[in-house]
Amino acid sequence: MTQWQQISQIGGKQGYIDLSGNTQMVDDERGTLVLHGYSFIDDKPADAETLLGALIVADSLDSFYARLSGQYWMAIQLSNQPLTLLGDHIGATPCYYHVDDGKVFVSSSLKHIKAREDVSVEINKQALYNYIYFHCIPAPTTIYLNSYKLEPGKAVHIEAGQPRAELLYSPEFSTALADKPAALKQCLDTIEHAVDSHATGQVGAFLSGGLDSSTVAGMLAKNQPQQARTFSIGFEVEGYDETEYALLTAKHFNTDHKVLYLKPEEAEKEFVKVAQYFDEPFGNSSAMAAYFCATFAKNAGIEVLLAGDGGDELFAGNERYAKQKVFEHYNRLPSALGDISNILFNNGLTRKIPGLQKVASYLNQARVPLPARLQTHNFVNQLGVENIFPAAFLAQVDTHVPEQQLKQRFDECKSKHPVDGMLYLDWKFTLADNDLVKVNKMCELAGVEVRFPLLDKQLVDFSCTIPADEKLPGGELRDFYKKSCKGFLADETLSKSKHGFGLPFGVWMKENAALKELTITTLNQFKQRNIVNASLIEQAMDAHNSVHTGYFGELIWIMVVLELWLQKEAADFSA
């Protein structure tokens, strides 16, 4: 049940804080502090009372924040100071706020804010554009006008209804490593401490069989007095099932491992519920897998699940990091030499000559600076905005906003190394705006709490002490991390290729009649919204049915879940 608490702001305006869920509040002559989630100060558990006491005697908000870790947001109202919202370093716990006529409404759920009778919301068309671009809606934008969400590692100060953001967490990235053997040992020790500190209650772990989930499962097994419990989801579709690697890890660490094989008939029955549960339209197709796996664990008596998210983004485990390093060689050339190379090898003739086509493609991409270059294969960039959106819709949005958001975050990084910049970028766009939203909401729907030990602040800070060229020497993804886990993880786990909890939606849609019918019906309804061109929907369906099942299956998914979400939250909306 939603529980709202009213607090006064400067100038007599009112603030309303949602105290539902795992929320504490202390309110006395010193001020007001609301804590949602759980927090540590100096690596010790801290409740709202402890936090307010530490804040009062702190030299500054910066010095107070530097002592914090955990998964939380706070609302702070001290005497004669603006209302301040404070989020954890990585954005593991969502915080939404709505500003209307100077009043502020704060909650972990945007739906809770919308449900208030004194709040009026309107669909944000810019957010719809951003959704098609990113498959989610990155902070601080939300699906509603005048509603926002906290960005990772930031505070927002709200005075007279005007929010002002302040960056509090942008760590230094080291360029040299004095003692590599010691650092390798420290890496594993830090992970062990992180997992141990988060592993309380009736706890289990997601286990996909990849490096991250295997490490978390292994540390849980090492430190639990009883046999650790791990959970996987499998698919009877070639190229999507990795249960053999999960079983390998389970055997290696002797965990009590359970596997659920998800069938398209089961997914179809829960499809609408999953799509409509999110606070905003959310297009990550692996959400369904996360929900079923979390529900599977819940039914087995688990109250807390440990997730392995974050290792790739701390220790350079994504293929795009290595790929972009190659493109950066071009940008290190003297400008004149780069221009000459482009004239000679990137022209109409070379783009048609076998053998030179790849050179031309390389130069064409390399000339685009980071972080925009990361979006080369984005649907919007590949298909073209005019081919996706009607002219009337485009006239109401700024098509440059997504790249501006990316550039702003990328430029906040204190390192000029491209790998460090991409990691820092991904802490927000891949983790806080996407993967963590997925896991948080699907575990919430399943009725379990989720924690992210690999995103513990001590481990994030430690990862920044490892130079980018140690994390990713040449094209060796996660080289430092793998070396630190040598002897702990099974050799087969260390050498496997990256995968995860992907969902074979495109394949299922071709094979399952009920899922196909749901998709076609929903897309026909979506056409009436005038958000995208009707021709795009037809093109996606035709291409999906012919040669591009996976690629266009993802595009179909993001449109279908958008329509399903709108049917529940904004049924009459049309662009």
Salt bridges, closest charged atoms under 4 A:
ASP18 OD2 - HIS112 ND1 2.75
ASP28 OD2 - ARG30 NH2 2.77
ASP42 OD2 - ARG67 NH2 2.63
ASP43 OD2 - HIS193 NE2 2.91
GLU49 OE2 - ARG30 NH2 2.83
ASP118 OD2 - ARG116 NH2 2.80
GLU151 OE2 - LYS154 NZ 3.29
GLU166 OE1 - HIS157 NE2 2.69
GLU172 OE2 - LYS414 NZ 3.78
ASP189 OD2 - LYS185 NZ 2.69
GLU192 OE1 - LYS222 NZ 3.19
ASP212 OD1 - ARG478 NH2 2.53
GLU236 OE1 - LYS263 NZ 3.09
GLU242 OE1 - LYS496 NZ 3.18
ASP256 OD1 - LYS258 NZ 2.63
GLU270 OE1 - LYS273 NZ 2.72
ASP279 OD2 - LYS441 NZ 3.03
GLU280 OE2 - LYS149 NZ 2.72
ASP312 OD1 - ARG478 NH1 2.58
ASP312 OD2 - LYS498 NZ 2.31
GLU328 OE2 - ARG373 NH2 2.73
ASP339 OD1 - ARG367 NH1 3.87
ASP411 OD2 - LYS407 NZ 2.63
GLU412 OE2 - LYS154 NZ 3.23
ASP426 OD2 - ARG320 NH2 2.59
ASP433 OD2 - LYS428 NZ 2.73
GLU444 OE2 - LYS441 NZ 2.85
GLU449 OE2 - ARG451 NE 3.04
ASP456 OD1 - HIS198 NE2 3.97
ASP461 OD2 - LYS457 NZ 3.22
ASP469 OD1 - LYS325 NZ 3.97
ASP469 OD1 - HIS417 NE2 3.08
GLU470 OE1 - LYS180 NZ 2.98
ASP479 OD2 - LYS483 NZ 2.98
ASP491 OD1 - LYS486 NZ 3.25
GLU538 OE2 - LYS527 NZ 3.46
GLU563 OE1 - ARG529 NE 2.79
GLU569 OE2 - LYS111 NZ 3.43
GLU569 OE1 - LYS114 NZ 2.78
